[in-house]
Amino acid sequence: MDSKNFLFVTLDALCVDVAWQVSREGHRVKMYVDSDASQDVGDGLIEKVEDWKKEVDWADVVVFDDVLGLGAKADRLRRTGKAVIGGTAYTDQLEDDRGFGQEELKKHGIPILSYQTFADFDEAIAYVRAHPGRYVFKPSGEAANLKRLLFVGTEDDGSDVIGIMEAYKRVWLKKIKVFQLQKHVSGVEVAVGAFFNGSRFLSPININFEHKKLFPGNLGISTGEMGTSMYWSEPNRLFNATLLKMEETLSREGYVGYFDLNCIVNGNGIYPLEFTSRFGYPTISIQHEGLLMPMSELLYRLANRESFAIKTKKGFQVGVRLRTPPYPFDDHKAFETYSKDAAIYLRRNTLDGIHIEEVKVLNGQWVVAGHAGAVMTVAGTGATMKAAQQQVYNRVQNVMVPNMYYRTDIGDRWERDSDLLHNWGYLR
């Protein structure tokens, strides 16, 4: 493909790796970052712009990387005839408003878990006392991005969820405007996703397993994510029973991008938890490791609404996120003390499997940027999950960052989860 102009529009620089990879493939790239705290992310690696609207005529493709209003902007621009990757006001709402997303699933004939939406903590506490049981507490809207606020109850009478809500009422009342209490169900957590070209889903689809807890063994608090294992697949029962039912609506919306649904499944059924109507992070970077075509070609053809088969590797991909303090907390002082401008050193002169997140170049040296300690994702691939794990952890050893930490068990769940999913018939 000839060199093209790509413009990335991002709230928090989440798409920095995709932009960097596209530039490494020989294309001209510019990026607009809205967040003040993330302004330095990608400095020295990607050209930054202060007003993305002034660059639209320059761009062959415009990529909007998030929800929270970006979908509506993407849709308006796409309607002018521009080649755009991004959502719509509707697909933004699917992710931003959990209650709306659940009702849309129900409307499309996809069974959901029972849930209640609240805007008042006292009302929610009274509800649990009147209806004892295990619940999952899920903030909606912008607060949903604070993954540490999600709480999975373990007490059958709901007393632990009541305790958490009483604490949140004192501490997070101004931040959590709306939240959901969802019935808890046991099973395998698995996500199914696919790229959508404005008319239909493209094959192959992607089956992935997120690892959200901070520590190995699935211990500690929930984070945005600590790593993911995945593989590409032809459409299967899991896809046909969920995402495929959304195809007509997404086509009517003209959605272009990646679309994902996280689920809990067991022998009784599939229970969708939440939509991701955008690229997943670090999903998109790990998916890149499994492509047999340039990322730039995938994005360009997708934005131009082409129908094509995505060229992918057989086997598995594993991604491990490397973190420094204060991740996953928001603590400016801790970041300044432990992580700001910390040097990133590669033992071997190779970028194999390296996918940047909060990184910039300072005096010719890679250093930690941003504000959260979300440094990078390292990815590997292999014919088996074990082989992909071996490659990714070998590559992790290539990276040195002071105070760095990461999980050492990404992909371990596959042996158990795959047996259950195959026995239940969801991967056929």
PEJOVEN-V314367 format. One record per residue. RES is the residue in one letter. SS is DSSP state (@ for helix, = for strand, . for the rest). Layout:
[[RES/SS] [RES/SS]]
//
This chain:
[[M/.] [D/.] [S/.] [K/.] [N/=] [F/=] [L/=] [F/=] [V/=] [T/=] [L/.] [D/.] [A/.] [L/.] [C/.] [V/@] [D/@] [V/@] [A/@] [W/@] [Q/@] [V/@] [S/@] [R/@] [E/.] [G/.] [H/.] [R/=] [V/=] [K/=] [M/=] [Y/=] [V/=] [D/.] [S/.] [D/@] [A/@] [S/@] [Q/.] [D/.] [V/.] [G/.] [D/.] [G/.] [L/.] [I/.] [E/=] [K/=] [V/.] [E/.] [D/.] [W/@] [K/@] [K/@] [E/@] [V/.] [D/.] [W/.] [A/.] [D/.] [V/=] [V/=] [V/=] [F/=] [D/.] [D/.] [V/.] [L/.] [G/.] [L/@] [G/@] [A/@] [K/@] [A/@] [D/@] [R/@] [L/@] [R/@] [R/.] [T/.] [G/.] [K/.] [A/.] [V/=] [I/=] [G/=] [G/.] [T/.] [A/@] [Y/@] [T/@] [D/@] [Q/@] [L/@] [E/@] [D/@] [D/.] [R/@] [G/@] [F/@] [G/@] [Q/@] [E/@] [E/@] [L/@] [K/@] [K/@] [H/.] [G/.] [I/.] [P/.] [I/=] [L/.] [S/.] [Y/=] [Q/=] [T/=] [F/=] [A/.] [D/.] [F/@] [D/@] [E/@] [A/@] [I/@] [A/@] [Y/@] [V/@] [R/@] [A/@] [H/.] [P/.] [G/.] [R/.] [Y/=] [V/=] [F/=] [K/=] [P/=] [S/.] [G/@] [E/@] [A/@] [A/@] [N/@] [L/.] [K/@] [R/@] [L/@] [L/.] [F/=] [V/=] [G/.] [T/.] [E/.] [D/.] [D/.] [G/.] [S/@] [D/@] [V/@] [I/@] [G/@] [I/@] [M/@] [E/@] [A/@] [Y/@] [K/@] [R/@] [V/@] [W/.] [L/.] [K/.] [K/.] [I/.] [K/.] [V/.] [F/=] [Q/=] [L/=] [Q/=] [K/=] [H/.] [V/.] [S/.] [G/.] [V/=] [E/=] [V/=] [A/=] [V/=] [G/=] [A/=] [F/=] [F/=] [N/=] [G/.] [S/.] [R/.] [F/=] [L/.] [S/.] [P/.] [I/=] [N/=] [I/=] [N/=] [F/=] [E/=] [H/=] [K/=] [K/=] [L/=] [F/=] [P/.] [G/.] [N/.] [L/=] [G/=] [I/=] [S/=] [T/=] [G/=] [E/=] [M/=] [G/=] [T/=] [S/=] [M/=] [Y/=] [W/=] [S/=] [E/.] [P/.] [N/.] [R/@] [L/@] [F/@] [N/@] [A/.] [T/.] [L/@] [L/@] [K/@] [M/@] [E/@] [E/@] [T/@] [L/@] [S/@] [R/@] [E/@] [G/.] [Y/.] [V/=] [G/=] [Y/=] [F/=] [D/=] [L/=] [N/=] [C/=] [I/=] [V/=] [N/=] [G/.] [N/.] [G/=] [I/=] [Y/=] [P/=] [L/=] [E/=] [F/=] [T/=] [S/.] [R/.] [F/.] [G/.] [Y/.] [P/.] [T/@] [I/@] [S/@] [I/@] [Q/@] [H/@] [E/@] [G/.] [L/=] [L/.] [M/.] [P/.] [M/@] [S/@] [E/@] [L/@] [L/@] [Y/@] [R/@] [L/@] [A/@] [N/.] [R/.] [E/.] [S/.] [F/.] [A/.] [I/.] [K/.] [T/=] [K/.] [K/.] [G/.] [F/=] [Q/=] [V/=] [G/=] [V/=] [R/=] [L/=] [R/=] [T/.] [P/.] [P/.] [Y/.] [P/.] [F/.] [D/.] [D/.] [H/@] [K/@] [A/@] [F/@] [E/@] [T/@] [Y/@] [S/.] [K/.] [D/.] [A/.] [A/=] [I/=] [Y/=] [L/=] [R/.] [R/.] [N/.] [T/.] [L/.] [D/.] [G/.] [I/=] [H/=] [I/=] [E/.] [E/.] [V/=] [K/=] [V/=] [L/=] [N/.] [G/.] [Q/=] [W/=] [V/=] [V/=] [A/.] [G/.] [H/.] [A/.] [G/.] [A/=] [V/=] [M/=] [T/=] [V/=] [A/=] [G/=] [T/=] [G/=] [A/.] [T/.] [M/@] [K/@] [A/@] [A/@] [Q/@] [Q/@] [Q/@] [V/@] [Y/@] [N/@] [R/@] [V/@] [Q/.] [N/.] [V/=] [M/=] [V/=] [P/.] [N/.] [M/.] [Y/=] [Y/.] [R/.] [T/.] [D/.] [I/.] [G/.] [D/.] [R/.] [W/@] [E/@] [R/@] [D/@] [S/@] [D/@] [L/@] [L/@] [H/@] [N/@] [W/@] [G/.] [Y/.] [L/.] [R/.]]
//
